[in-house]
Amino acid sequence: MALLQFIGEPIITDPIQAVLAVAFSFFVGIISSALGVGGGFITTPSLIIMGIDEAYAVGTALFMIIFTALSSTFAYSRQNGLIEFRSGVLIATTTIVGSVSGSITSSILAVENPQLFRIVFAVCLIPIAIKMIFYPKERRTKPFAEEEIEHDNIIWYGFEKREIYSTAFGLIAGFSSGLLGIGGGVVMVPILVTVGKMPMHKAVATSMFIMIFTSIAGAGVKFTQGQAHSDLALCLIIGIVLGAQIGARLVKRVNTIHLQQVFGFMMIIALISIVL
């Protein structure tokens, strides 16, 4: 691990800790893949509960999300037309700005007022947990139908109106990603569906593509500030990539609605514990 301790202070001091970190992220990968979500909103609060400094937890999670997004984008890109690359690149221009701003804000809050950071963190993520409990959605396990959402094609300077609006809202998704150490998909997907007029399957795939740029921007800020544990990030990357493969197969055998509800309750308890 010594060669990879180029960011922050080394946190893994023996092989057992490394194995435990991989095992933890392996579990996160299974859950994330089964629910069809990114792993950041699970990893960041868990790291904080484990005693890792808030700013370092956000930075470490962002590094992990880079590889999660790359892996998912590669898988989606093999299905022709699933990712809207043009819209994704355009929207990424603002999510990058938002992610950088969010990362800087998280660093300031975590250092100067960690309790306020924890409150903001919980307030932002508890609604997501509540939605998982009361409005769970079954993850699709079969190919998506080729449905499309109708939208007007008003062109402004070569861009569709829906793309311009989505790009503006991208600031919110980027800011939440950098601030909370999450991928931003929980914010970006609804924006792409409601504002960008994309069908759900394209919104999920395009969001993962955008997440590459968003997470790199946020992680870049943490890199310059030294607020991440690279040795821990490496273990998390290994575990979540392996776990995601298992989760993709497991989803066909479990009731994902019940899984979401149980995990939603677990998230609320965890977030309340962070605040207290």
Secondary structure, DSSP 8 states (H G I E B T S, - for coil): -GGG--SSS----SHHHHHHHHHHHHHHHHHHHHHT--SHHHHHHHHHHTT--HHHHHHHHHHHHHHHHHHHHHHHHTSTTSS-HHHHHHHHHHHHHHHHHHHHHHHHHHHH-HHHHHHHHHHHHHHHHHHHHHS------S------------EETTEEHHHHHHHHHHHHHHHHHHHHTS-SHHHHHHHHHHTS---HHHHHHHHHHHHHHHHHHHHHHHHHHT-S-HHHHHHHHHHHHHHHHHHHHHTTTS-HHHHHHHHHHHHHHHHHHHH-
